[in-house]
C-alpha cells in the first residue's frame, strides 16, 4: 500500500484547534483509507486510493474548511519525498534534530526568490538556509522561538505558503509510514 502524509499548516497553534480523532473520522468519511495521525500538530497518514497529490490536497483542504471551518495549507508528500526531506537536508546531522527543519512548500520558488530571502535575512540571525525541491531546509541553530525567520517572512519572499517539521518529527513520520 502506498502511504502518503498530509502536512497541515497551523493546526493546534494560533487558535486552529482540532482533535486528531475528529480529523481522522472526517477524512475516512471523505473516502481516504488507512487514515492515522502522528503527533497532534497536523500530520495525517493515509492511503490516497489512487488520487493524485493535487486531488488529495484539495480533498483534505475541503474537509478541513467544510467540516471544521479551517482554511489551512495542506501539502501532501509520498514516503519517498519524506525520506528525501531528511536525506537531502544539508543540515541534518550537523545541528540538533529539534532545530533542523524541512519547510514543505506549496510551490517551487525561483532561485531569485530564494536569493532574495537569504539577502533579506542577512544580519537578522544565524539561521542557515538551503533550497530543495518544493522544500526549504533550515537550521535554526539555537532555536526557533526567538528566530526572526518566521513563516510570514519566508512566505512573502518565496511567494509560497509552507509548513515546517523538524527532523525528530520527520523521522517519526517516516517510521510510521514504513510500518
C-alpha positions as CSV (number, residue, x, y, z in Angstrom):
1,X,0.0,0.0,0.0
2,X,1.4,3.4,-1.0
3,X,1.2,5.7,2.1
4,X,1.2,9.4,1.9
5,X,1.3,12.1,4.5
6,X,-0.6,15.4,4.6
7,X,1.3,18.1,6.4
8,X,-1.3,20.6,7.6
9,X,-0.2,24.1,8.4
10,X,-1.2,25.9,11.6
11,X,-3.0,23.0,13.3
12,X,-3.3,23.2,17.1
13,X,-1.5,26.5,17.1
14,X,-2.8,30.0,16.9
15,X,-6.4,29.0,17.7
16,X,-6.8,26.4,15.0
17,X,-7.6,23.6,17.5
18,X,-8.6,20.3,16.1
19,X,-8.9,16.9,17.8
20,X,-7.0,14.3,15.7
21,X,-9.7,11.7,16.3
22,X,-12.3,14.1,14.7
23,X,-10.0,14.8,11.8
24,X,-9.3,11.0,11.2
25,X,-13.1,10.3,11.2
26,X,-13.8,13.2,8.8
27,X,-11.1,12.1,6.3
28,X,-12.3,8.5,6.4
29,X,-15.9,9.7,5.8
30,X,-14.5,11.6,2.8
31,X,-13.1,8.4,1.3
32,X,-9.5,8.2,2.4
33,X,-8.3,4.8,3.6
34,X,-5.9,3.8,6.4
35,X,-6.0,7.2,8.0
36,X,-3.8,7.8,11.0
37,X,-2.3,10.8,12.7
38,X,1.2,11.4,14.1
39,X,1.6,13.9,16.9
40,X,-1.3,16.4,17.4
41,X,0.1,19.0,15.1
42,X,-1.4,18.2,11.7
43,X,0.4,15.1,10.3
44,X,-2.1,12.8,8.6
45,X,-1.0,9.4,7.2
46,X,-3.3,7.9,4.6
47,X,-3.7,5.7,1.5
48,X,-4.6,8.1,-1.3
49,X,-6.7,5.4,-3.1
50,X,-5.2,6.3,-6.5
51,X,-5.7,10.1,-6.1
52,X,-3.1,12.4,-7.4
53,X,-1.2,14.6,-4.9
54,X,-3.2,17.6,-6.0
55,X,-6.5,15.8,-5.7
56,X,-5.6,14.6,-2.2
57,X,-4.6,18.1,-1.1
58,X,-7.9,19.5,-2.5
59,X,-10.0,16.8,-0.8
60,X,-8.3,17.3,2.6
61,X,-8.4,21.1,2.4
62,X,-12.1,21.0,1.6
63,X,-12.8,18.7,4.5
64,X,-11.0,21.0,6.8
65,X,-12.9,24.0,5.5
66,X,-16.4,22.5,5.3
67,X,-16.3,20.3,8.4
68,X,-14.1,22.4,10.8
69,X,-14.1,25.9,9.3
70,X,-10.3,25.8,8.9
71,X,-8.6,27.4,5.9
72,X,-5.1,26.0,6.2
73,X,-2.3,24.9,3.9
74,X,-2.4,21.2,3.0
75,X,0.7,19.7,1.4
76,X,0.9,16.0,0.6
77,X,4.1,14.0,0.2
78,X,4.9,10.4,-0.5
79,X,7.1,8.2,1.7
80,X,9.9,8.7,-0.8
81,X,9.5,12.5,-0.6
82,X,9.6,12.4,3.2
83,X,12.7,10.2,3.1
84,X,14.3,12.8,0.7
85,X,13.3,15.6,3.0
86,X,15.5,14.0,5.6
87,X,18.4,12.7,3.5
88,X,18.7,15.9,1.3
89,X,18.6,18.3,4.2
90,X,22.2,19.6,4.3
91,X,22.0,20.5,8.0
92,X,20.8,17.1,9.1
93,X,23.5,15.5,11.3
94,X,25.1,18.9,11.9
95,X,22.6,20.6,14.1
96,X,20.2,19.2,16.7
97,X,17.3,17.4,15.2
98,X,14.8,19.6,17.1
99,X,16.4,22.7,15.4
100,X,16.9,21.3,11.9
101,X,13.7,21.7,9.8
102,X,12.3,21.0,6.4
103,X,9.8,23.6,5.4
104,X,7.4,21.9,2.9
105,X,6.3,24.5,0.3
106,X,3.1,24.8,-1.7
107,X,5.0,25.5,-4.9
108,X,8.6,25.7,-6.0
109,X,10.2,29.2,-5.6
110,X,12.6,30.5,-8.1
111,X,16.3,30.8,-7.4
112,X,15.9,34.6,-7.4
113,X,13.1,34.4,-4.8
114,X,15.3,32.2,-2.6
115,X,18.3,34.5,-3.1
116,X,16.1,37.5,-2.0
117,X,15.1,35.6,1.1
118,X,18.7,35.0,2.0
119,X,19.6,38.6,1.3
120,X,16.7,40.0,3.3
121,X,17.5,37.7,6.2
122,X,21.3,38.6,6.3
123,X,22.2,40.1,9.6
124,X,18.9,39.2,11.2
125,X,20.0,35.8,12.7
126,X,22.4,32.9,12.5
127,X,20.0,30.5,10.7
128,X,21.2,28.6,7.7
129,X,19.0,28.0,4.6
130,X,19.1,25.8,1.5
131,X,16.6,25.3,-1.2
132,X,15.3,21.9,-2.2
133,X,12.5,20.6,-4.5
134,X,9.3,22.2,-3.1
135,X,11.3,22.3,0.2
136,X,13.3,24.8,2.2
137,X,15.9,23.4,4.5
138,X,16.6,25.3,7.7
139,X,18.9,25.1,10.7
140,X,17.7,27.3,13.4
141,X,20.9,26.8,15.3
142,X,20.0,28.0,18.8
143,X,16.2,27.6,18.5
144,X,13.0,28.5,16.7
145,X,11.3,30.5,19.5
146,X,13.4,33.7,19.1
147,X,14.1,33.5,15.4
148,X,13.2,36.3,13.1
149,X,12.9,33.9,10.2
150,X,9.2,33.4,10.5
151,X,6.7,31.7,8.2
152,X,5.3,35.0,7.2
153,X,8.8,36.4,6.4
154,X,9.6,33.4,4.2
155,X,6.1,33.3,2.5
156,X,6.4,36.9,1.4
157,X,9.7,36.4,-0.2
158,X,9.2,33.0,-1.7
159,X,5.5,33.7,-2.7
160,X,4.7,30.2,-1.4
161,X,3.0,29.1,1.8
162,X,4.7,26.3,3.7
163,X,4.7,24.3,6.9
164,X,7.8,23.1,8.7
165,X,8.6,19.9,10.5
166,X,11.8,19.2,12.5
167,X,14.0,16.1,11.9
168,X,12.6,14.4,15.0
169,X,9.1,14.6,13.7
170,X,10.1,13.7,10.1
171,X,11.9,10.5,11.3
172,X,8.9,9.5,13.4
173,X,6.5,10.1,10.5
174,X,8.7,8.1,8.1
175,X,8.9,5.3,10.6
176,X,5.1,5.2,10.8
177,X,4.8,5.3,7.0
178,X,7.1,2.3,6.7
179,X,5.2,0.3,9.4
